[in-house]
């Protein structure tokens, strides 16, 4: 009888621990930012050339997501440096993605004129909902989000980027 207790007690404790672990995992709500990331990556948007692209292709990759518009002077001012940064961070497997809150025609002309090397997508006015999901209730631009390989938001920037700070924060990814 004692021998059975020594055998079954550890097994019962193990199953209790497993049950508690999965119970907590199942009932832990996702953060609003991780839900925003999931929403972003579930979308399909046209790129600057007009070709529809699934943003799910970026899942599992560290991202710098930059919300911008051609009519936003601070957005346009930071684009050349973002373009140069993409060349720097490509070896680290980090990707910059631009989400344009503008017309497809304006974004296509801009991409051609400025030779942007990272992907630009056309979200149009629908991007406002995405901005709010990420916590940018005012809809201010530019707005940049660092998303880790795990899909978690690591940092958000509202307004013009400070590139020294951004380069340092890329270590968060």
N, C-alpha and C positions, 0 to 999 in steps of 0.2 A: 504494500500500500504506500509506504513512504517513498519507495522507488518510483512509483507512478507520479507522485507529486513533483519529484525532482525532474522528471521528464516533461510533464505537461505544463508546469508553472512557467518555465521560460518560453515555451511556445505560445502560451496564452498571453504573456506580457508582450511578446513580439507582435502578435496580431493586434493587440490593443494599440501599440505604438503606431503601427501601419495605419490602422483605422483613424486614429487622431490626425496623423499627418495628412492623409487624403481628405479628411473632413475639413481641415483648415484650408488646404489648397483650393478646394471646391467653393468655399464660402468667402474667400478673400476677394473683395471686389477689385477690378482693374482700375488703375488710376485714370483720370480723365485724359491725361496726355497719352497714355498707351492706347486708349481707345481712339484718340485722334490719329495716332500713327497707323493703327489698323484701318481706320476709315480712309486715310490718305492712300495707303498701299492697296486698298481694295478697288481703287478707282482706275478708270481708263480715261486718258486724256490725249488729245492730239499734240504731237510735238510741233516744233517750229515750222517743219515742212508740211504739216497737215496730216501726217500719218498717225493713226490711233495707236497708242502704246499703253500697255498695262503697267501701272506703277508697281505691281507685285514683283516685277523683275529686280527691284532694289531691296526686297525683303532679305534680311540676314546680312546686310552690308551697312557699315557705318555711313551715315548721310549728313550732309550739310544742306538743308532744304531752305532755299531763299525765296520768299514771296516778294514779288516786285511788280512794277508796271512801267511802261515806256514813258508815261506822263509824270512819273515820280522822279524829280531831280536827284534826291539822295540815292535812289535805287540805281539810276543810270550811272552816277558817279562811282559807285562801288563795283560795278560790273567788270571793268578791266582788271581790278585787283583780284576779284573772285576768279576770273579767267586764269590769271597767273597762278593763283593758289591751287587750282585744280591740277596744274602741271606738277606742282610741288608734292601734293598729297596722293597722287595717283599710285606711286610706288607703295604707299601704306594701305592701298586698297580702300581708300575713303573717296566717296563720290559726292560732288556738288550737283544738286538738282535745282533748277529754277522753275518756280510755279508763277506764271504770268497772269496777272489780273488785268487783262487787256484783250483786244480783239486778235484773232489769229493772224490777220493781215499785218497789224502793227508789230506783233512779235516776230513774224517771219522777216519783215524788213529790218528790224533791229538786229536780229541774229546775223543776218547777212552783212549788214553794215559794220558791225563790231566784231565779227568773226568769233563768236562765243563758242568755246570748245566743249563745254559741258551741256548736258541735255536741258532744253527749255521746253516746258509744257504750257499749254494754253488752258487755263482754268476759267477764264472769263469771270463774270460776276459770281459764279458758283464758289469761287475761292473764299468769299467772305464767310461762308459757313465753316470752312476749314480753319480759317484764322480764329474764329470764335471757339472751335473745339480745342485748339491749342492754347486757349486762354487769352487771346488778343481780342478782347471785347470791343475795343475801339476801331478795329480794322486798320490800324496804322501801318504804314509801309515806310521803309522796308522792314520786313520781319523775317528773322532767320531762326531755324530750329536745328539743334544738334541731336541726332538720333543714333543711338548705339546699335551695334550688331544685334543686340537682344531686343530691339524695337522700343526701348525705353528712351524717353526724352531726357537728355543729359543737361541741356541748357537752352534758353531762349533769349533772343536779343530783339528788342523793339527799337527801331531807328537805325541810323548809320552804324555800320560795323567798325569796331576798333580792331584792326587786323592783328596787332600784337597780342591782344587779348584772345582773339579767335584762334590764332596759332597755338597759344598756350593751352586753350581749352580743348583743342583737338586731341590732346593727351587723354581726355575723358573718354574718348571713343576707343 
